[in-house]
Amino acid sequence: MEPTKTEIVVVGAGPGGYAAAFYAADLGKKVILLERDPKLGGVCLNRGCIPSKALLYAAHTITGAKESAHRGITFAAPQIELDKLRAWKDSIIAKLSGGITQLASKRGVTVIHGRGYFEGSNTLRVETEAGQQFINYDQAIVAVGSKPALPKAFDLGNPRVMTSTEALEIEEIPEKLLVIGGGYIGMELGTVYAALGSKITVIEALDSILLGADPDLARPVMAYAKKNFAEVRVKAKVLKMSTAGKQIKVISEHEGQQKEELYDRVLVSVGRVPNSEDLGLENTQAKLDEKGFLLVNEKQQTSDPAIYAIGDIAGGVMLAHKASREARTAVEIITGEATGADKAIIPAVVFTDPEVAWCGLTEAEAKAKGIEVVVAKFPWGASGRALTFGRTDGLTKLIIDPATERVLGVGIVGHGAGELIAEGVLAIEMGATAKDLSLCVHPHPTLSETLMESAEVFYGHATHVLARKR
């Protein structure tokens, strides 16, 4: 069979891959988008961000109903129909995935479903259900993503031991669920299952949950978990797991003591590993690091001139919006729309209860790097809007350069923090000062005011809290 020729082939149709394919097509390039799954959208849409956020919303409605009792509004205990919940979640995925397929068609992007294998720097072999075909291309953008890590010690071949992929299928509500790993995936899914009725135990090897978030932002999440989970153990580790009938026997160590416990299910959320195996990358000049990530420069170029890499496979923070941004960078370099790449401010959001979000420099990073900063905080206990819905466990903080008064970082914990953090991104990207933020009129009563008032705290004249004058 004669090889198909194209200008750009994008391998992987997640939020990085389809963004790259669509942008390249918008700029007039002939593009093939290759995806091994039957549905477009990648892990984020099908087995990650979207289904988890749908289930978290469902969980928040349950906890919100419970919390209404103190307002004089009491609901009966929820009746949970798992089949209906799962069907609702799957319908969201189907709509979004179908929308991506339509957009690809309207843009003239050729979509091929199959597994890609690099035969060389400019040739890709594709295994499809209909057989084998070859693609000759000028440039390839590798966007194959990552998968949940499952260490061999935990891989019992037992469906009761889950990664995030299986946990999002919510086949049942286990009475006792162990979550190994207190990162964002473990804490988000623990929040879902706790609201559905499971007794959650979290075991985290480090001395705190939510690595990367400042301790004062993680604290309200820990307080929520202590109240709604059975237990959160930090500085703890799982030594051994084995099948015990219809349960999993877990031997763990915490505070010098070994414990042997039985759980109905175990969720292993100890990170993600790149999908770089069986891609044929050894037939190209592209290089992998010791963990299997493709090495790239700031232009998303690998050491092979014909191959770019974006998203999880290129290392760094594993976030969908980081992949989408890198997609634009790669396409602009390929098409000559840009000759260099600016370092973007990539926000992080953890959709726990309460949500945690941050961008730019964190307080912990400033301390570790010896960067002099001033931290201005506004507690949500002083926010009229937070009081109206009974969630005063929030905090907004600014990390400010004392010499220039520029905003270097923003951190928020509280209800809807993820929706607020974009103002922080905008402030840092635009080089805003604390004075700029304080002078921008924010509507009252809203949570957005907490950013303005944090800036006013910096100057010592916040309306709703007493702050020391600078």
C-alpha positions as CSV (number, residue, x, y, z in Angstrom):
1,M,0.0,0.0,0.0
2,E,1.2,3.5,-0.9
3,P,2.1,5.5,2.2
4,T,-0.2,8.4,3.1
5,K,1.6,11.7,3.0
6,T,0.8,14.6,5.4
7,E,2.6,17.7,6.7
8,I,1.9,17.1,10.4
9,V,0.9,13.9,12.2
10,V,-0.3,14.2,15.8
11,V,0.0,11.0,17.8
12,G,-2.5,11.0,20.6
13,A,-5.9,12.8,20.7
14,G,-6.0,14.1,24.3
15,P,-6.3,17.8,25.2
16,G,-2.7,18.4,23.9
17,G,-3.0,16.3,20.7
18,Y,-6.4,17.5,19.5
19,A,-5.5,21.1,20.3
20,A,-2.3,20.8,18.2
21,A,-4.2,19.1,15.3
22,F,-6.9,21.8,15.3
23,Y,-4.6,24.7,15.6
24,A,-2.3,23.4,12.8
25,A,-5.4,22.9,10.6
26,D,-6.6,26.4,11.4
27,L,-3.2,27.6,10.1
28,G,-3.7,25.8,6.8
29,K,-1.6,22.7,7.5
30,K,-2.6,19.2,6.3
31,V,-3.0,17.2,9.5
32,I,-3.6,13.6,10.5
33,L,-4.7,12.9,14.1
34,L,-3.9,9.4,15.3
35,E,-5.6,7.9,18.4
36,R,-5.5,4.3,19.5
37,D,-8.8,4.5,21.6
38,P,-12.2,4.4,19.8
39,K,-13.0,7.8,21.4
40,L,-11.1,11.1,21.1
41,G,-10.3,13.2,24.1
42,G,-7.6,11.1,25.8
43,V,-7.3,10.3,29.5
44,C,-8.5,13.8,30.6
45,L,-11.9,13.6,28.9
46,N,-12.5,9.8,29.1
47,R,-10.8,8.6,32.3
48,G,-9.7,11.6,34.2
49,C,-10.5,15.3,34.5
50,I,-14.1,15.3,33.2
51,P,-15.5,12.1,34.8
52,S,-13.9,13.0,38.1
53,K,-15.3,16.5,38.1
54,A,-18.7,15.2,37.3
55,L,-18.6,12.8,40.2
56,L,-17.2,15.4,42.5
57,Y,-20.1,17.7,41.6
58,A,-22.5,14.8,42.5
59,A,-20.6,14.4,45.8
60,H,-20.8,18.1,46.6
61,T,-24.6,18.0,46.2
62,I,-24.7,15.2,48.8
63,T,-22.5,17.1,51.3
64,G,-24.3,20.4,50.5
65,A,-27.6,18.7,51.5
66,K,-26.2,17.5,54.8
67,E,-24.7,20.9,55.5
68,S,-28.1,22.6,55.0
69,A,-29.4,21.2,58.3
70,H,-28.0,24.1,60.3
71,R,-29.9,26.6,58.1
72,G,-33.2,24.9,59.0
73,I,-33.4,22.9,55.8
74,T,-33.2,19.2,56.2
75,F,-33.2,16.5,53.5
76,A,-33.8,12.8,53.7
77,A,-30.8,10.5,53.3
78,P,-29.8,10.3,49.6
79,Q,-30.9,7.3,47.6
80,I,-28.0,6.5,45.3
81,E,-28.6,4.7,42.0
82,L,-25.2,3.8,40.7
83,D,-26.3,2.8,37.3
84,K,-28.0,6.2,36.8
85,L,-25.0,8.1,38.2
86,R,-22.7,6.2,35.9
87,A,-24.9,6.7,32.9
88,W,-25.1,10.5,33.6
89,K,-21.3,10.7,33.9
90,D,-20.8,8.7,30.7
91,S,-23.3,10.9,28.8
92,I,-21.1,13.9,29.5
93,I,-18.1,12.1,28.2
94,A,-20.0,11.0,25.0
95,K,-21.1,14.6,24.3
96,L,-17.7,16.1,24.6
97,S,-15.9,13.3,22.7
98,G,-18.5,13.5,19.9
99,G,-18.0,17.3,19.8
100,I,-14.3,16.8,19.3
101,T,-14.9,14.3,16.4
102,Q,-17.3,16.9,14.7
103,L,-14.7,19.7,15.1
104,A,-12.0,17.5,13.6
105,S,-14.2,16.8,10.6
106,K,-15.2,20.4,10.1
107,R,-11.6,21.5,10.2
108,G,-10.5,18.9,7.6
109,V,-8.4,16.9,10.1
110,T,-8.1,13.3,9.1
111,V,-8.7,11.1,12.2
112,I,-7.2,7.5,12.2
113,H,-8.0,5.1,15.0
114,G,-5.0,2.8,15.6
115,R,-1.7,2.3,17.3
116,G,1.3,4.2,15.9
117,Y,4.9,3.0,15.7
118,F,7.8,5.1,14.4
119,E,9.7,3.2,11.7
120,G,12.0,6.2,11.3
121,S,12.1,10.0,11.8
122,N,9.6,10.6,9.0
123,T,7.6,7.4,8.8
124,L,4.9,6.1,11.1
125,R,3.4,2.6,10.9
126,V,-0.2,2.4,12.0
127,E,-2.0,-0.8,13.2
128,T,-5.7,-0.4,12.7
129,E,-8.6,-2.8,12.8
130,A,-8.7,-2.7,9.0
131,G,-5.0,-3.6,8.8
132,Q,-1.6,-1.8,8.5
133,Q,-0.9,1.5,6.9
134,F,2.0,3.9,6.7
135,I,2.2,7.7,7.1
136,N,5.0,9.8,5.7
137,Y,5.1,13.2,7.4
138,D,7.2,16.3,7.6
139,Q,6.7,16.8,11.4
140,A,5.2,14.6,14.1
141,I,3.8,15.9,17.4
142,V,3.9,13.2,20.1
143,A,1.0,13.6,22.6
144,V,0.5,10.1,23.9
145,G,0.1,11.1,27.5
146,S,0.5,9.0,30.6
147,K,-1.2,6.2,32.6
148,P,-1.6,5.6,36.4
149,A,1.4,4.0,38.0
150,L,0.7,0.5,39.6
151,P,3.8,-0.8,41.3
152,K,4.4,-4.5,41.0
153,A,3.9,-5.0,44.8
154,F,0.3,-3.7,44.5
155,D,-0.6,-5.4,41.2
156,L,-2.4,-8.5,42.5
157,G,-4.4,-9.1,39.4
158,N,-7.5,-8.5,41.6
159,P,-10.2,-6.0,40.4
160,R,-10.6,-4.9,44.0
161,V,-7.2,-3.1,43.6
162,M,-8.0,-0.1,41.5
163,T,-6.2,2.8,39.8
164,S,-8.1,6.0,39.0
165,T,-9.3,4.5,35.8
166,E,-11.3,1.7,37.5
167,A,-12.3,3.9,40.4
168,L,-14.1,6.3,38.1
169,E,-16.3,3.5,36.9
170,I,-17.9,3.4,40.4
171,E,-18.9,-0.3,40.0
172,E,-19.8,-0.4,43.7
173,I,-19.6,1.7,46.9
174,P,-17.1,-0.3,49.1
175,E,-17.8,-0.1,52.8
176,K,-14.1,0.3,53.5
177,L,-11.8,1.8,50.9
178,L,-8.0,2.3,51.3
179,V,-6.5,5.1,49.3
180,I,-2.7,4.8,48.8
181,G,-1.4,8.2,48.1
182,G,-2.6,11.6,49.4
183,G,-2.0,13.6,46.2
184,Y,-4.7,15.3,44.2
185,I,-6.1,12.2,42.5
186,G,-6.3,10.2,45.8
187,M,-7.9,13.1,47.7
188,E,-10.4,13.9,44.9
189,L,-11.6,10.3,44.5
190,G,-11.5,9.8,48.3
191,T,-13.9,12.8,48.5
192,V,-16.3,11.2,46.0
193,Y,-16.4,7.8,47.7
194,A,-16.7,9.4,51.2
195,A,-19.8,11.3,50.0
196,L,-21.3,8.1,48.5
197,G,-20.9,6.4,51.9
198,S,-17.5,4.6,52.0
199,K,-15.2,4.7,55.0
200,I,-12.0,6.1,53.6
201,T,-8.5,5.6,55.0
202,V,-5.7,7.5,53.2
203,I,-2.0,6.4,53.6
204,E,0.5,8.9,52.4
205,A,4.3,8.4,52.6
206,L,5.2,12.1,52.9
207,D,4.6,14.3,55.9
208,S,1.6,16.0,54.3
209,I,-1.1,15.6,51.7
210,L,-1.3,17.5,48.4
211,L,2.4,17.8,47.6
212,G,3.0,21.1,45.8
213,A,0.4,23.1,47.6
214,D,1.5,25.4,50.4
215,P,0.7,24.0,53.9
216,D,-1.8,26.8,54.7
217,L,-3.7,25.9,51.5
218,A,-3.7,22.2,52.2
219,R,-4.8,22.6,55.9
220,P,-8.6,23.1,55.2
221,V,-8.6,20.0,53.0
222,M,-6.9,18.0,55.7
223,A,-9.5,19.3,58.2
224,Y,-12.3,18.2,55.9
225,A,-10.7,14.8,55.4
226,K,-10.3,14.3,59.1
227,K,-14.0,15.0,59.6
228,N,-15.3,13.0,56.6
229,F,-12.8,10.2,56.2
230,A,-12.1,7.4,58.7
231,E,-8.4,8.3,58.9
232,V,-5.6,10.1,57.1
233,R,-2.1,8.7,57.9
234,V,0.9,10.7,56.8
235,K,4.5,9.4,57.1
236,A,3.0,6.0,56.5
237,K,3.6,3.3,54.0
238,V,2.0,0.1,52.7
239,L,4.4,-2.9,53.1
240,K,2.4,-5.7,51.6
241,M,-1.0,-6.5,50.0
242,S,-2.7,-9.8,49.3
243,T,-6.1,-11.2,48.4
244,A,-8.2,-12.4,51.4
245,G,-11.4,-13.8,50.0
246,K,-13.6,-10.9,49.0
247,Q,-11.3,-8.4,50.6
248,I,-7.7,-7.1,50.4
249,K,-5.4,-7.7,53.3
250,V,-3.1,-4.8,53.8
251,I,0.0,-4.6,56.1
252,S,1.1,-1.0,56.6
253,E,3.5,0.9,58.9
254,H,2.7,4.1,60.7
255,E,4.5,5.8,63.6
256,G,6.7,2.7,64.1
257,Q,3.7,0.3,64.4
258,Q,2.7,-2.3,61.9
259,K,-1.0,-2.8,61.2
260,E,-2.8,-5.6,59.4
261,E,-6.2,-4.6,58.1
262,L,-8.9,-5.7,55.6
263,Y,-10.4,-3.5,53.0
264,D,-13.2,-4.0,50.5
265,R,-11.3,-2.1,47.8
266,V,-7.9,-0.4,47.4
267,L,-7.2,2.7,45.2
268,V,-3.6,3.0,44.2
269,S,-2.9,6.7,43.4
270,V,0.9,7.0,43.6
271,G,1.5,9.0,40.4
272,R,1.5,8.5,36.7
273,V,4.0,7.1,34.2
274,P,4.6,8.1,30.5
275,N,3.2,6.0,27.6
276,S,6.6,5.9,25.8
277,E,6.9,2.1,25.5
278,D,6.2,0.4,22.1
279,L,6.2,3.6,20.1
280,G,9.4,2.8,18.1
281,L,11.1,6.0,19.4
282,E,14.4,4.1,19.4
283,N,14.1,4.2,15.5
284,T,14.3,8.0,15.7
285,Q,16.8,10.5,17.1
286,A,14.4,11.5,20.0
287,K,15.7,10.7,23.4
288,L,14.0,9.6,26.6
289,D,15.1,10.5,30.2
290,E,15.5,7.8,32.9
291,K,11.8,7.8,33.7
292,G,10.7,7.4,30.1
293,F,9.7,11.0,29.4
294,L,10.7,12.5,26.0
295,L,13.3,15.2,26.4
296,V,12.3,18.5,24.9
297,N,13.5,22.1,24.8
298,E,11.4,25.2,25.5
299,K,10.1,25.0,21.9
300,Q,8.8,21.4,22.5
301,Q,11.4,20.0,20.1
302,T,13.0,16.7,20.8
303,S,16.5,15.8,19.7
304,D,15.0,14.7,16.4
305,P,14.3,17.7,14.1
306,A,11.1,16.1,12.8
307,I,9.6,15.2,16.2
308,Y,8.0,17.4,18.8
309,A,6.5,16.3,22.1
310,I,3.8,17.9,24.3
311,G,1.8,17.2,27.4
312,D,2.5,14.4,29.9
313,I,4.9,12.5,27.7
314,A,7.1,15.6,27.7
315,G,7.4,15.6,31.5
316,G,6.7,18.5,33.9
317,V,3.4,19.0,35.6
318,M,0.7,16.6,34.2
319,L,-2.1,19.0,33.5
320,A,-4.4,19.2,30.5
321,H,-4.1,23.0,30.2
322,K,-0.3,22.7,30.2
323,A,-0.6,20.2,27.3
324,S,-2.9,22.6,25.4
325,R,-0.5,25.5,25.8
326,E,2.4,23.3,24.7
327,A,0.3,22.3,21.6
328,R,0.1,25.9,20.5
329,T,3.8,26.4,21.1
330,A,4.8,23.4,19.0
331,V,2.5,24.3,16.2
332,E,3.7,28.0,16.1
333,I,7.3,26.8,16.0
334,I,6.5,24.4,13.1
335,T,4.5,26.9,11.1
336,G,6.9,29.8,11.8
337,E,4.2,31.8,13.6
338,A,6.7,32.2,16.4
339,T,10.4,31.7,16.8
340,G,10.6,31.3,20.5
341,A,8.4,30.2,23.4
342,D,7.5,32.3,26.5
343,K,7.4,30.5,29.8
344,A,3.6,30.4,30.6
345,I,2.1,30.6,34.0
346,I,0.4,27.2,34.5
347,P,-2.2,27.2,37.3
348,A,-2.9,24.1,39.3
349,V,-6.3,23.2,40.7
350,V,-7.2,20.4,43.1
351,F,-11.0,19.8,43.1
352,T,-11.2,18.5,46.7
353,D,-13.6,19.9,49.3
354,P,-12.6,22.7,49.6
355,E,-10.9,23.3,46.3
356,V,-7.2,24.4,46.2
357,A,-5.7,26.4,43.4
358,W,-2.4,28.2,42.9
359,C,-0.2,29.8,40.2
360,G,3.2,31.4,39.9
361,L,5.6,31.3,42.8
362,T,4.4,29.5,45.9
363,E,5.5,30.5,49.4
364,A,7.2,27.2,49.9
365,E,9.2,27.6,46.7
366,A,10.2,31.2,47.7
367,K,11.6,29.9,51.0
368,A,13.4,27.0,49.3
369,K,15.0,29.3,46.7
370,G,15.8,32.0,49.2
371,I,13.6,34.6,47.3
372,E,12.5,37.5,49.5
373,V,8.8,37.9,49.3
374,V,5.9,39.4,51.3
375,V,2.8,37.2,51.8
376,A,-0.6,39.0,52.1
377,K,-3.5,36.8,53.3
378,F,-7.2,37.4,53.4
379,P,-9.3,34.8,55.5
380,W,-12.7,33.9,54.1
381,G,-14.1,34.2,57.6
382,A,-14.2,37.9,56.7
383,S,-15.9,37.4,53.4
384,G,-19.6,38.2,53.4
385,R,-20.1,35.9,50.3
386,A,-18.4,32.9,52.0
387,L,-20.6,33.4,55.1
388,T,-23.8,33.3,52.9
389,F,-23.2,29.7,52.0
390,G,-21.4,28.7,55.1
391,R,-18.0,28.0,53.8
392,T,-15.6,30.2,55.7
393,D,-12.8,27.7,55.6
394,G,-11.1,29.5,52.7
395,L,-8.1,31.6,52.4
396,T,-6.7,33.8,49.6
397,K,-3.0,34.8,49.5
398,L,-0.7,36.8,47.4
399,I,3.1,36.3,47.0
400,I,4.5,39.8,46.4
401,D,8.0,41.1,45.5
402,P,8.7,43.7,48.2
403,A,10.9,45.7,45.9
404,T,8.6,46.1,42.9
405,E,5.3,45.2,44.5
406,R,4.7,42.8,41.6
407,V,2.4,39.8,42.2
408,L,4.6,36.7,41.8
409,G,2.2,34.1,43.0
410,V,-1.4,33.6,44.1
411,G,-2.9,30.8,46.2
412,I,-6.5,30.1,47.0
413,V,-8.3,27.4,49.1
414,G,-12.0,27.4,49.4
415,H,-15.3,26.8,47.6
416,G,-14.8,27.5,43.8
417,A,-11.1,28.3,44.1
418,G,-10.6,26.8,40.7
419,E,-12.9,29.4,39.1
420,L,-11.0,32.3,40.8
421,I,-7.4,31.4,40.1
422,A,-7.5,32.7,36.5
423,E,-7.4,36.2,37.8
424,G,-4.2,35.4,39.5
425,V,-2.8,34.0,36.3
426,L,-3.8,37.2,34.5
427,A,-2.2,39.3,37.1
428,I,1.1,37.5,37.0
429,E,1.2,37.3,33.2
430,M,0.4,41.0,32.8
431,G,3.0,42.0,35.4
432,A,0.4,43.5,37.7
433,T,1.4,45.0,41.1
434,A,-0.5,44.6,44.3
435,K,-1.7,48.2,43.7
436,D,-3.2,47.2,40.4
437,L,-5.2,44.5,42.1
438,S,-6.3,46.7,44.9
439,L,-7.5,49.4,42.5
440,C,-9.5,47.0,40.3
441,V,-13.1,47.3,41.6
442,H,-14.5,43.8,42.4
443,P,-18.2,43.2,42.7
444,H,-19.7,42.8,46.2
445,P,-20.6,40.4,47.6
446,T,-18.4,37.9,45.7
447,L,-15.4,35.6,46.5
448,S,-13.4,37.5,43.9
449,E,-13.2,40.4,46.4
450,T,-10.8,38.3,48.4
451,L,-8.1,38.9,45.8
452,M,-8.6,42.7,46.0
453,E,-8.7,42.6,49.8
454,S,-5.5,40.5,49.9
455,A,-3.8,43.3,48.0
456,E,-5.2,45.8,50.4
457,V,-3.9,43.7,53.3
458,F,-0.4,44.2,51.7
459,Y,-0.9,48.0,52.1
460,G,-2.4,47.7,55.6
461,H,-5.9,49.1,54.7
462,A,-8.1,46.2,53.9
463,T,-11.7,47.1,54.7
464,H,-12.8,43.9,56.3
465,V,-9.7,42.8,58.3
466,L,-7.3,44.7,60.5
467,A,-3.9,44.6,58.9
468,R,-0.5,46.1,59.9
469,K,0.4,49.1,57.7
470,R,3.6,48.7,55.6
